[in-house]
Amino acid sequence: MARSAKAVPWFLFAAGGTVLSFILPVMIFTTGIAPALGLFTDALSYDTMSAFVGNWLVKLVLFGILTLACWHAAHRLRVCAHDFGIRADTAVAVILYGLATVGTATAALALVSI
């Protein structure tokens, strides 16, 4: 049986979908819905969040979440492009996975600069 490089994108796609399905609703609630309801207002102040995100472990977790989100979106968009009839799969893969790589690098640079 021939080896395939499809395992890497599939792993990143599956891991991204799994992580996002558990983490994203919590992040939306704690940063969007709860403050609107008057909850967590002191915990979400700039000083508190800046100190929280300044921790290297939090940066590492955020980097993982952002990286997996980029790769999950890239693979999902690649499949959608195929469903819409765009048959230049190699070009679409290079563009979308390239954008995921740029997103990963941007996330790393943004987190390092904090």
C-alpha positions in Angstrom: 0.0 0.0 0.0 1.4 3.4 -0.9 1.9 6.0 1.7 -0.2 9.1 1.6 0.3 12.6 3.0 -3.4 13.0 3.7 -3.1 12.0 7.3 -1.6 15.3 8.4 -4.4 17.5 7.0 -7.1 15.1 8.2 -5.5 15.0 11.7 -5.5 18.8 11.9 -9.0 19.0 10.6 -10.3 16.4 13.1 -8.4 17.9 16.0 -9.5 21.4 15.1 -13.1 20.4 14.9 -13.0 18.6 18.2 -11.2 21.3 20.1 -13.3 24.1 18.6 -16.6 22.2 19.4 -15.6 22.1 23.1 -13.7 25.4 23.5 -15.5 27.9 21.3 -18.9 27.8 23.0 -17.2 28.4 26.4 -15.1 31.3 24.9 -18.2 32.9 23.3 -20.1 32.7 26.6 -17.4 34.0 28.8 -16.3 36.9 26.5 -19.6 37.7 24.8 -22.8 36.6 26.6 -21.7 36.7 30.2 -20.4 40.3 30.2 -23.7 41.4 28.6 -25.5 39.8 31.5 -23.3 41.5 34.0 -21.3 38.4 34.9 -17.4 38.3 35.0 -17.1 42.1 34.5 -14.1 42.4 36.9 -12.5 39.2 35.6 -12.6 40.5 32.0 -11.0 43.9 32.7 -8.0 44.8 30.5 -5.4 44.4 33.3 -6.7 41.0 34.4 -6.9 39.7 30.8 -3.5 41.1 29.9 -1.9 39.4 32.9 -3.8 36.2 32.1 -2.7 36.1 28.5 0.8 37.0 29.4 1.3 33.6 31.0 3.3 31.3 28.7 1.0 28.3 29.4 -2.1 30.4 28.3 -0.2 31.5 25.2 0.6 27.9 24.4 -3.1 26.9 24.7 -4.3 29.9 22.7 -1.7 29.1 20.0 -3.0 25.5 19.8 -6.6 26.7 19.6 -5.8 29.3 16.9 -3.6 26.9 14.9 -6.2 24.1 14.9 -8.9 26.6 14.0 -6.9 27.8 11.0 -6.2 24.3 9.7 -9.8 23.1 10.3 -11.1 26.0 8.3 -8.6 25.5 5.5 -9.6 21.8 5.1 -13.3 22.6 5.3 -13.0 25.3 2.7 -11.0 23.0 0.4 -13.8 20.4 0.5 -16.4 23.2 -0.1 -14.4 24.4 -3.1 -14.5 20.9 -4.5 -18.3 20.7 -3.8 -18.8 24.0 -5.7 -17.1 22.5 -8.7 -13.6 23.9 -8.5 -11.6 21.0 -9.7 -8.1 22.6 -9.4 -7.6 20.7 -6.2 -3.8 21.2 -6.0 -4.0 24.9 -6.4 -6.9 25.2 -3.9 -4.9 23.1 -1.4 -1.8 25.2 -1.8 -3.7 28.4 -1.4 -5.8 27.3 1.6 -3.1 25.4 3.4 -0.7 28.3 2.7 -3.3 30.7 4.3 -3.5 28.3 7.3 0.3 28.4 7.6 0.2 32.2 7.5 -2.6 32.2 10.1 -0.5 30.0 12.3 2.6 32.2 11.9 0.5 35.3 12.6 -0.9 33.7 15.8 2.6 32.9 16.9 3.8 36.4 16.3 0.8 38.0 18.0 1.2 35.8 21.1 4.9 36.3 21.3 4.4 40.1 21.2 2.1 40.1 24.2 
